[in-house]
Structures are given as structure tokens and as C-alpha cells.
């Protein structure tokens, strides 16, 4: 048993360590069976109380993708128009912003835009009027599913990235796609075969984020 687990690890970790945010995507269609497999991986994630109060809209229609792109691009311009690119920003951050701007302008070129939806409230916690606990359950349910989707995309050679700018025009989005009032759109994930290559993600050393037994204790 130990040997079989050990042999499975490199594949799992290679996927996790190379699941980059892919923002430059080809317009080539993604087969329907591939899309089903990706979402099926998503719903294998844990769900609060196993309620599975989630839904996933796969937007492939050209007009509907343009609707999302127009709102997304206008919102992006408002955000960046006010902030701009800070002086002295590292080249890696400049490249990331350039790719994000490209995605915003060409969002409708992605063959699929996935809307990950979740119930706004966990009924027992909503009745207790504990907004913090309610949000933790809702987000703790949908974002593991979103991460599974991103990992499944990577495993199948599909590029994807998690975006949340849609939150600034969520009501228009919900109206356009007939999403019920008691649901929220927790994530917008553009999906497509990548123009670039998958590769290692850049992160700070793990030692910088581990606290042993209490905050700020860096020694194991």
C-alpha cells in the first residue's frame, strides 16, 4: 500500500506545483466530455454538511460571453484607470498585470467561461445571525470545488484562472443568466487551451508562512 501511494505522489504534486494562472487562451473549443470531467472533479470536493449547494454554468455562447467581457473590461479599466501601474513594480508583477489586462480585453475569446455559483446562506447559521460563520461555510464549500476544477484543468491540459472582478457587476450577471436570488456567483473561470506553457508557480519559501504551535514561532 505504501508503495502505491508513494508512486502516485509525483503526479499529484507536479500538477499542484505547476497550476499557473493561464490568462492567454486559444479560442479552440474544449470537448464537452472534457468539460464534464472537469466539473465532475469539482464536485468531488468537500461540501459543508454535504449540502452540495452549488451549480456551475458553462458559458459557450458568443453573445453571452461578449456580455460578460464588456462588463468585465469596463470594470477593469475603471480599476486600473484609478490606480495605474505603481512605479518600481517588479517585472514579474508587470507581466502579470499585462496578462490580466489581455484577459480582460479578450475574455470572450476563451471558449468557455465557467460561473461557479453557491447558496448565499447556510440556513442554520443564517438563523443564528452569525455572518462570519455563514461566509466561512459558503466559501469553504465552493472554493475547494473551484480549486479541484483548476487542478483538473491543469491535468487535462486546459488553461484556467480564478477571477472575482465579476463581483462588481454580479447583479447584472445574475439577471442575464437567470441565476436565482438565493445564489451568488463566487468565481468566474475563463477556460481554454493555453497559448503559453505550464510551469512552476513562484511562491515564497514555505518556512516564511509556517508558525509552529503559536504565531511568530518560526522554530519547529
C-alpha positions as CSV (number, residue, x, y, z in Angstrom):
1,X,0.0,0.0,0.0
2,X,2.8,2.4,0.9
3,X,4.5,1.8,-2.4
4,X,1.3,2.6,-4.4
5,X,0.7,5.8,-2.5
6,X,4.3,6.9,-2.9
7,X,4.2,6.3,-6.7
8,X,1.1,8.4,-7.0
9,X,2.5,11.4,-5.3
10,X,4.8,12.9,-8.0
11,X,1.8,13.2,-10.4
12,X,-0.3,14.9,-7.8
13,X,2.4,17.3,-6.7
14,X,3.5,18.1,-10.2
15,X,0.0,19.2,-11.0
16,X,-0.3,21.3,-7.9
17,X,3.1,22.9,-8.3
18,X,2.5,23.8,-11.9
19,X,-1.1,25.0,-11.9
20,X,-0.3,28.6,-13.1
21,X,-3.0,31.2,-13.7
22,X,-3.3,31.0,-17.5
23,X,-4.6,34.2,-18.9
24,X,-3.7,34.0,-22.6
25,X,-6.0,31.3,-24.1
26,X,-6.6,29.9,-27.5
27,X,-10.2,30.0,-28.9
28,X,-10.1,26.3,-29.8
29,X,-13.2,24.5,-28.4
30,X,-13.0,22.2,-25.4
31,X,-14.8,18.9,-25.9
32,X,-18.0,18.5,-23.9
33,X,-16.7,15.3,-22.3
34,X,-13.6,17.2,-21.1
35,X,-15.8,19.9,-19.6
36,X,-18.0,17.3,-17.8
37,X,-14.9,15.6,-16.4
38,X,-13.6,19.0,-15.1
39,X,-16.8,19.8,-13.3
40,X,-17.2,16.3,-12.1
41,X,-13.8,16.7,-10.4
42,X,-15.0,20.0,-8.9
43,X,-18.0,18.3,-7.2
44,X,-15.7,15.7,-5.5
45,X,-14.6,18.5,-3.2
46,X,-15.9,18.6,0.4
47,X,-19.2,20.4,0.9
48,X,-20.4,22.0,4.2
49,X,-22.8,19.5,5.7
50,X,-22.6,17.7,2.4
51,X,-25.4,20.0,1.2
52,X,-23.7,20.4,-2.2
53,X,-25.5,23.8,-2.7
54,X,-23.5,24.7,-5.8
55,X,-24.1,25.0,-9.5
56,X,-21.8,25.6,-12.5
57,X,-22.8,27.5,-15.6
58,X,-20.6,26.8,-18.6
59,X,-20.9,29.8,-21.0
60,X,-20.0,29.0,-24.6
61,X,-22.5,31.2,-26.5
62,X,-20.7,34.0,-28.2
63,X,-23.2,36.8,-27.4
64,X,-23.3,35.8,-23.7
65,X,-19.5,35.7,-23.5
66,X,-19.4,39.2,-25.0
67,X,-21.9,40.4,-22.4
68,X,-19.5,39.2,-19.7
69,X,-16.5,40.6,-21.5
70,X,-18.0,44.1,-21.9
71,X,-18.8,44.4,-18.2
72,X,-15.5,42.8,-17.1
73,X,-13.4,45.1,-19.4
74,X,-15.2,48.2,-18.4
75,X,-14.7,47.3,-14.7
76,X,-11.1,46.5,-15.3
77,X,-10.5,49.9,-16.9
78,X,-12.1,51.7,-14.0
79,X,-10.0,49.9,-11.5
80,X,-6.7,50.3,-13.4
81,X,-7.6,53.9,-14.5
82,X,-7.7,54.9,-10.9
83,X,-4.6,53.0,-9.8
84,X,-2.4,52.6,-12.8
85,X,0.8,50.5,-12.5
86,X,2.8,51.6,-9.5
87,X,6.3,53.0,-10.1
88,X,9.0,50.5,-9.3
89,X,6.8,47.4,-9.7
90,X,8.9,44.3,-10.2
91,X,8.9,43.0,-13.8
92,X,7.1,39.8,-12.8
93,X,4.2,41.8,-11.4
94,X,4.2,44.0,-14.6
95,X,3.9,40.9,-16.7
96,X,1.1,39.6,-14.5
97,X,-0.8,42.8,-14.9
98,X,-0.2,42.8,-18.7
99,X,-1.6,39.3,-18.9
100,X,-4.6,40.2,-16.7
101,X,-5.3,43.2,-19.0
102,X,-5.1,41.0,-22.0
103,X,-7.6,38.6,-20.4
104,X,-10.0,41.4,-19.6
105,X,-9.9,42.7,-23.1
106,X,-10.2,39.3,-24.8
107,X,-12.4,37.4,-22.2
108,X,-14.8,36.4,-24.9
109,X,-12.1,34.7,-26.9
110,X,-11.9,32.0,-24.3
111,X,-14.0,29.0,-25.5
112,X,-15.7,28.6,-22.1
113,X,-16.4,30.9,-19.1
114,X,-17.4,29.0,-16.1
115,X,-19.5,30.6,-13.4
116,X,-19.2,28.8,-10.1
117,X,-22.3,29.5,-8.0
118,X,-23.1,28.8,-4.4
119,X,-26.0,29.4,-2.0
120,X,-25.7,32.7,-0.2
121,X,-26.6,31.3,3.2
122,X,-26.2,28.2,5.2
123,X,-29.7,28.1,6.8
124,X,-28.7,27.0,10.4
125,X,-26.0,29.6,10.6
126,X,-28.1,32.3,9.0
127,X,-30.8,31.7,11.7
128,X,-28.1,32.3,14.3
129,X,-27.2,35.6,12.5
130,X,-23.5,34.8,12.5
131,X,-22.4,36.3,9.2
132,X,-18.7,35.3,9.8
133,X,-19.6,31.6,10.3
134,X,-22.1,31.7,7.4
135,X,-19.5,33.1,5.0
136,X,-16.9,30.6,6.1
137,X,-19.3,27.7,5.4
138,X,-20.3,29.0,2.0
139,X,-16.8,29.9,0.8
140,X,-15.4,26.8,2.5
141,X,-17.7,24.8,0.3
142,X,-17.4,26.5,-3.1
143,X,-13.6,27.3,-3.2
144,X,-12.4,23.8,-2.7
145,X,-14.6,22.8,-5.6
146,X,-13.1,25.7,-7.6
147,X,-9.6,24.5,-6.8
148,X,-10.5,21.0,-7.9
149,X,-11.7,22.5,-11.2
150,X,-8.4,24.3,-11.6
151,X,-6.4,21.2,-10.9
152,X,-8.5,19.1,-13.2
153,X,-8.0,21.7,-16.0
154,X,-4.2,21.5,-15.5
155,X,-4.3,17.7,-15.5
156,X,-6.2,17.8,-18.8
157,X,-4.0,20.4,-20.4
158,X,-6.6,23.2,-20.2
159,X,-5.6,26.7,-19.1
160,X,-7.7,28.5,-16.5
161,X,-7.6,31.2,-13.8
162,X,-9.8,32.2,-10.9
163,X,-11.2,35.7,-11.2
164,X,-13.5,37.7,-9.0
165,X,-13.9,41.1,-10.7
166,X,-17.4,40.0,-11.7
167,X,-18.5,40.7,-8.1
168,X,-18.6,44.3,-9.1
169,X,-21.4,43.6,-11.6
170,X,-22.9,40.5,-10.1
171,X,-26.5,41.7,-10.2
172,X,-26.3,42.3,-14.0
173,X,-24.7,38.9,-14.4
174,X,-27.3,37.1,-12.3
175,X,-30.1,38.8,-14.3
176,X,-28.6,37.9,-17.7
177,X,-28.1,34.2,-16.8
178,X,-31.3,33.8,-14.8
179,X,-29.4,32.9,-11.6
180,X,-31.8,32.6,-8.5
181,X,-31.7,35.4,-5.9
182,X,-30.5,33.0,-3.2
183,X,-27.4,32.1,-5.1
184,X,-24.1,34.0,-5.6
185,X,-21.5,33.8,-8.3
186,X,-18.4,33.0,-6.3
187,X,-16.0,32.7,-9.1
188,X,-15.6,33.4,-12.9
189,X,-13.1,31.0,-14.5
190,X,-12.1,31.5,-18.1
191,X,-11.0,28.2,-19.6
192,X,-9.2,27.3,-22.8
193,X,-6.1,25.6,-24.2
194,X,-3.2,27.9,-23.2
195,X,-1.1,29.9,-25.6
196,X,1.9,29.5,-23.2
197,X,3.3,26.6,-21.2
198,X,2.5,25.3,-17.8
199,X,5.4,25.6,-15.4
200,X,6.4,26.0,-11.7
201,X,4.5,28.6,-9.7
202,X,6.5,31.3,-7.9
203,X,5.9,31.3,-4.2
204,X,7.8,32.5,-1.0
205,X,9.6,29.7,0.9
206,X,7.3,27.6,3.0
207,X,9.3,28.5,6.1
208,X,8.1,32.1,5.9
209,X,4.4,31.1,6.3
210,X,4.7,28.3,8.9
211,X,4.2,29.2,12.6
212,X,4.9,26.3,14.9
213,X,2.3,26.0,17.8
214,X,1.8,29.7,18.1
215,X,2.0,32.9,16.0
216,X,5.5,34.1,15.1
217,X,7.3,30.9,16.4
218,X,9.4,30.0,13.4
219,X,11.3,27.1,15.0
220,X,10.0,23.6,14.8
